Amino acid sequence: MQKVNIFDTTLRDGEQSAGVNLNISEKLEIARQLERLNVDIIEAGFPAASKGDLSSVREIARTIKGCSVTGLARSVFSDIDAAWEALREGTAPRLHLFIATSPIHMKYKLKQTPEQVKETAITTVKYAAERFPVIQWSAEDATRTDLPFLAEIVEEVIQAGAHVINIPDTVGYTTPEEYGAIFQYLLANVPSIGKVQLSAHCHDDLGMAVSNSLAAVRNGVTQVEGTINGIGERAGNTALEEFAVALNIRNDHYQADTRLNLKEISRTSSLVSKLTGIEVPPNKAVVGRNAFAHESGIHQDGVLKEKTTYEIISPELVGYQSNAMVLGKHSGRHAFRSRLAELGLAVPDEDINRLFAVFKDLADRKKVMTDDDLAAIVLEQKLSKDQQFYELVSIQVQYGTTQVPTATVTLSGCENEVIQEAATGSGSIEALYNTLEKCMKETIHLLDYRIQSVGAGRDALAQVFVKMHYAGKETSGRGLAQDVLEASAKAYLNAVNRVLFIEESSKTAVLG
């Protein structure tokens, strides 16, 4: 059985999804869960992109010990230096170095000849090899690259010190047959190809990312790159949960498998969805809420008699449990702590009492606390505790079909100041957000507002996601509460607090 390494780029390519903006705490939470999922490599970010990205990559590299952590770099010396600064303290640090090789990219983006591109690639790989024990080299837009040139530059970078050769379908253009043929061509025409590992990185513009990745495995590839839930630039990347389960269920055909702990898939998917604000479509393979639902009478009858009549994947395989412990207002601290551990939610001892108090307060108002409720409240409390520059004290909204909606808000601000404002709007949310904008004393442009329930029932929690432009920066925030208006206010303040937290962190770094 061939072993396929999983290279997870949720924190780099996945974060490039439109509207996604993760802070360091959120990235660390995802990285820890990816470690529990047992991925082989985590691409933590693009260190040269910003000081914030460099800091988050460094923190992840310091924290994660169960797998290799890498960062992306252009074929530029300063990018390589930034990546080394971020990754050098990590376990098995590696560099992901790339340069475009297709005629259209070389001509219009790089404005370089093929010979210049080749020389740049060789020089930067040699430079990186002086620091990094493992170098992955990627030919950006490889699937639209002339194959003789691709084979030539791949041979040169292997000789210069590359250990992994990645062939990305950067724009999701190729088909499974064509993609497999590219790897067959390289195996036949690159003399040193046996010295390196081959990797596949596919985008989903034509809906073939997973199929192309599977075709790559059939043609000599031993590393596949992708993201959780398939998030990423434009239409996204290979959905790693779909790829891994396909290998597992059809190992008779592919004769390959990963080392992933498949039981962590549902938990990982849910965490990434919550923190990025990108909801998983109900009909999505493996992790959609309808993936194991049977509505047709014929299907239901068959499943009741024998699950495998209509169910090729068991829910338990990917971590869905039917016998989850139910917690409520009478549950004790021990049961609360135990359930958090079972859900993979690492909570420091000093935070348990605070989180348990939040849980008990909510459980007094809710009949049953589901696993989704627990995960949501714990994540919200954990990830926002260091960013409370503005905190919601109270809100009051007056609304009637024959009156103008009016909101009154009281906040505690920086240096314990109390802020109270009121405003009107054409609806309850607009009145609330107009009031909060007055509290901030700065024009704020709301770019996106989304709401969804956590769980089901009349007492379900409301989770609100917002994206806005504040203080010259685009920011996003999440809020959780039983009341929609309270959740909306919390999401707004969370977005503002993120910007203030970044500014405060930058000042601290400069003073340090």
Buried (B, 14 or more C-beta within 10 A) or exposed (E): EEEBBBBBBBBBBBBBBEBBBBBBBBBBBBBBBBBBBBBBBBBBBBBBBEEBBBBBBBBBBBBBEBBBBBBBBBBBEEBBBBBBBBBEEBEBBBBBBBBBBBBEBBEEEBEBEBEEBBEBBBEBBBBBBEBBEBBBBBBBBBBBBEEEBBBBBBBBBBBBBBBBBBBBBBBBBBBBEEBBBBBEBBBEBBEBBEEBBBBBBBBBBBEBBBBBBBBBBBBBBBBBBBBBBBBBBEBBBBBBBBBBBBBBBEEEEBEBBBBBBBBBBBBBBBBBBBBBBBBBEEEBBBBBEEBBEBEEEEBEEBBEEEBEBBBEBEBEBBBBEEEBEEBEBEBEEEBBBBBBEBBBBEBEEEEBEEBBEEBBEBBEEBEEBBBBBBBBBBBBBBBBEEBBBBEBEEBEBBBEEEEEBBBBBBBBBEEEEEBEBBBBBEEBBBBBBBBBBBBBEEEBEBBEBBBEEBBEEEEBBBBBBBBBBBBEEBBBBBBBBBEBBBBBBBBBBBBBBBBBBBEBBEEEEEEE
